């Protein structure tokens, strides 16, 4: 947070802290009162609850699931040990399944603070975990520009272990599928696409899940500008803009990329925060824009002291395909903050011009999460020089420029 005694800074710091006290809504799990589902898999018929012998037969129809690493797709059971089927290998036979899925999406929308009726689910995989199966911490790849998360529907099949651990920034939740694990009914879980997650080792039995990509349908999406929220504290802050600051960027909590930053794709609490800031600024006579703000820093790393490697490398965690841990620079040579990209349909005056920010002009800067960059590049040892790493942190922000006030 900016430490200035500037009155606008004081007000924005206070409002950002108040916004950060809302309960985390980046994931959830709950049991679902549905017990029966019929499946056809490569000509074999299965129905829930899935028994132990049926689960073993199901495994025989599957392949070992791969994972992404950089530009490669690999199979490594030290990283991911689970069986999978693709949607072209099985069919859901129940005529009422679309209605059941619609009910699941209603629950997901409510729990993840998304507008009612805008979400759709696209079947991605069936995953079968047996005794000893697991998947280490990872982030799902962005399989569509409009993908905002993942929904997991665990089918009733007795097992122990296999809990889902979901992490967003410094917050972590452990999600249980108790009904599915007992064999009594479905369990559902959902989390946003920028969350890291892990499936812990199965101790006994089989965990059988249908995995869906969670999308915002273009024809159902809602514009932030079309919604109304309580925003009076933000209006008061901007109405009294008697400040040395010429512009401000208020960071949102979730990660976004160029392809996924859009008013209608804002996740969870970011939607409410953005609504309040935009409406408050507008009521005070300013226009607010949604932008992708990039913090770039370059510094020295020590490979022998917990850094990555003496060799050059290029990593991108926003793609969900990099598993390596980022470097920890021990000395920062230079850094900068800029609006790299403005969201489509942005109405702020000045359009899409890049803007350079000082740290005093950036609020809720803990959202940069300096332990988790979006991307990193590093050079190996060059002659007598050490190893230098450059890191980029991409975050969405609401940007307000003082000159943009409407008279």
N, C-alpha and C positions, 0 to 999 in steps of 0.2 A: 504494500500500500504506500501511496505517496505520503510523506511525513510533513508536508507544508502546512502552515497555519492559515493559508489562504482560505477564506470563508467557503468558497465553492468546494475546495478540496475536503474541508471538514464535513460538509453536508454529504458529498458523494461517498466518502469513506464510511460515514455512518449508515447510509442507505445500503451500501454494498455488504457491510457486515450484517445488517438486518436480513438481507436477501439470503445470505449464506447460512442463516440459522434454520431455514426451512428443512424439514426432514428429507433425507436422500430418497429419491424416487428413480434410481437408475436401474433397478432390478426388482423382481418379486417372484414369489412362488406360492402356489396354493393347490390344494386338492380340488378336483373337479368331479361333480356327481355324474359321471358317465362311465359305464362299465363294459359296454359291448361294442366291438368293432370287428368286421370281417375283412380279411385281406387275401388277395391272390398273389402268390409270389412264385414266378417261374412255373406256373401250373399247379403248385401246391396251395391248399386252402388252410388258412390259419384264422383263429378267432380268439378274442380276449375273454377272460383272462388267459394269458399264455402260460402253459405249463412248462415244467423243466424239460421234458422230452421234446416238446414242440419248439422250445427255444434252441435246443441243440440242433434240431433239424433246420431251423432258421439260419443258424450260423453257417451251416453247410451250403447255403444258397448265396452267401455274402463273399465279398473280397476284403482284404486288409485295407483299411482306410489310409489314404496318403495325407500329407499336409504340405502347405506352401512354405518355401524358404527362398526369399529373393525372387528370382525369375523361375526357380525350379519347383517341381512337384515331386516330393520324395516319400518313400515308405521307410520309416525308422521306428521300430517298436520300443526304442528307448525314449522316444518323444511322444508318440501316439500309438497306443495299442487298442484298437477297436475295429469292429467289422462294420461294413456299410453296404447299402443298396441304393442305387440311383432311382429317381422316379419312374424311369422307363422299365424298371425291373419288377414293379409291383403295382397293384391296383387296390384302392379302397372301394369295397363293394357296397357299403351301406348308402342307401338313397338319402338318408337324413344327415349324412356327414357334413354337407355344406352348411346346414342350419346349426350343427354343433360347433363348427369352426367359427361361424358368425358370433355365437355366444362367447366363445373363447376370446375373440377379438374385442368384444365389448368389455370384458374383464381387463384385458391388457391395456386398452385405452384409458380406463379409469385408473388403474394402478400406476401407469407410467405418465400420467398427466398429459395425454394426447387428446385432441378434440374428438368427440364421438363421431364415428362413421367415416373417418378418413383413412383408416388402416386397412391393408389387405395382406394376406399371408400367401407366399409362394412356396410350395413344397420343395425342399432342397435335398434331403437325404433321410433314409432310415438308418439309425445307428444301433448296433447291438454290442453291449459290453458284457463280457463273461468274466469269470473269476480271474483276477490279475489285470484286467483292462483298466486303462486310465488315459488321460490327455493332459500334458503339462500346461502351465499358464500360456495363454496365447490370445490374440485378438482376431476375430473373424475378418476375412477380407471383404472389401466393399464390392459386392457382386452386382450392384445396380446403383446408379446415381441417386435413386430415390429410396435406397435401403437405409432404414434408421435403427434396425435392431434384429434380434433373433427370438423366435418363440420355440420352446421345446415342449412337446406333448409326450409325456412318459406313459406308456401303456401298462396296464396291470400285469405284472410278472414278478414273482417273489425274488428279492435280492437284498443284500446288505452292502453298505458302502456306496460308492458312486455319487456322493454329494457334489453339488455344483458350487464352487467358490467364485464369486464375482467381485471384481475390484474396479473402482472408479476413482482415480487420483489416490488419496490416502484412505478412502472409505472402502471397507470390505464387508461383504455379506456371505453367509453360508446358507445355501438354499437346499431344502430337503424335498424329496418326492415320497412322502410317507405312505400315501394311499397306493401309489403304484408299487412301492417296495413291498407292501403287504399283500399285493395281488387283489385288492378290493375294488379299485377304480382308477381313473386317470389322475395324473398330477400334471400341472402346467407350470412353466417358468418362462420368464422373458427378461431380456436385458438389452440396453442400448449398444449400438455397434462399436462405440469407442471404449467399451469396457473390456478389460482383460478377464479371462476366466479359466478355470481349471476343473476337470472332472477327476475326483480322487479315486483311488484304486477300489475296484469291486472286490469285496471279501468273499462273497458267495452268491450263487444264482446268476440271473441275467437282468440287465437293465436295457429295455427296448424303448427307443424314442423316435418319434417323428420330428424332424427339425424343419422349421419354416423360416424363410427370410421375411422380415417384417418391413413392408413398404408403405409409403404414403402414395396413394393413387392420385395421379394428376387431376383427374376429373372430379375428385372429392376433396382436394386440398382447400384449406382455408387461409385467406390472407390475414396477416397480423393486423393490417390496417382496418380490417372489417370487424375486429373484436374490440370489446371495451372492458377495461379493468380499472380498479382503484389506483390512481396515479398521482394524487394530490401532493404527497411529499416530494416526488420528483419535479412536479411543476413548480413548487415553491423554491426548490434548489436552483433551478434554471432561471426562474423569474428574478432572482436576486444575484444574477451573474455579474457581480462587481469584482472582477478578478483579473489577475495578471495572465491567467491562462487564456489562450486564444482558441483552443480546441481541447476536447477530451475524448478518450476511448474507454468505454466501460466493457470489460471482458465478460463473456458468458462462460459457463462452466464446462460445456461439452466440447469435444474436438469436432472439427469440420475440415473438409478439403475443398478445393476449388469446385469440384463436381457436386459436392453435397451441401454447400452453403447456399441457403435460400430461405426466404421468410417462412414458407410453408413447411420446411424440413427441420425447423428448430425443435430440439428435443426437450421433453419434460419441463423442468423449472425454467429453462432458458426461454421458453415461450412466454411465461408469465412475466419474467424479468424484462424481456424485450418489449412486451406490450406496455408495461408501466413506464419504462424509460421513454419510448417513442411517443406515447400519448402525453406524458408530462412535458417533454420538450416541445411538442406541437402546441400544447395549451399555453406554453410560455412564449410562443412565437418563433421557435426554432424548428428546423427540419433535422431529423435524425436518419442516418444511413446505417445499413448492415454491411460490415466489411470483414474480410479475412486479414487479421493483423499478424504480422510475422516478426518475432524477436529472433535476431540472428546474433550469434556470438562465436568468436574464434579464440582459441586458447591452447596452451600446452598441456599435453597429457603424458603420464608416466606409465608405460606399459608394464613395468615391473611392480608398480604400486596399485594394481587393481584396474588399470586401463585395459583396452581391448587387445591390441596387437602392434608389433613393430611394423606391420605391413599396412599398405594403404587399403581403405575399404570405403564402401558406399552403402548406407543402410537407410531404409524408409519404414518407420513403424506405422505410419498412417495407412499403408496398404494392407496391414495385417499379416505380412509375410516375413518380417524380420523377427527372429527369436533371440538374437544376441542382446546382451545388456549394453546400454550406451556408455560411452567414456565419461570420466569425471575429470574435467579440466582443473588443474591446480593453479593456473594463472590465466586470466582472461586478458587478451591483447586488445580486443575491440568488440563493440556490440552496437546494434542499431535496432530500432523499432519502426516499422512502416506498414501502412495499409497496402497489402500486396494485391488485393482483389476486392472489388465491390460486388455485392450480390446482384443478380439479375433483377431488373425491375426496381432498382433503388431510385428513390425520388429526391435524394439530397442534392442541394445546389452544388455545382462544381463537378457533378457526374462521377466519373471513375478515375479521377486524377490520384496518383499516389500521394500520400501524406506521410511526413516523417514526424515521429513523436519522441519526446523525452519521457523518462520514467515518471516524472511528476505529472504528466498528462494522462497516464494510464492508471485505471482504477480496477480493483479486484485483481491485481497482478499475480496473486497466488495461483490463478488459473493457468499461468504459464507452466507450472509444475516442472521446475528445472531438473528434476530427476528423470523426466520422461519426455525427451525431445520428439518432434515429429520425424526428423531426418538428421543424418549425420554423414559427413565425409571426413576422411583423415588421410594425411600423407604419411608414408613411412619415413624412416631416418634418411635425411639428405645430408651427406657429408658430416660436418660437425654439428648440424642442427638436430634438435630433438623432434618429437612427433607432434604435429599440430592437427587439431580437430576443429571442424566448423560444424555448428549445430543450429538447427532451425526449429522454432516452436510456433506452430500455426494455431491461432485461436480466433473464434468469431468475436466480434465486438460491435457495440452500438457506438457510432462516432457522431459527435455534434461539434460543429464549427461555429465560433462566436459570430463571425461575419455573416452567417446564414440566417440571422434573425429577421423575421418578417415584421415590418413596421405596422 
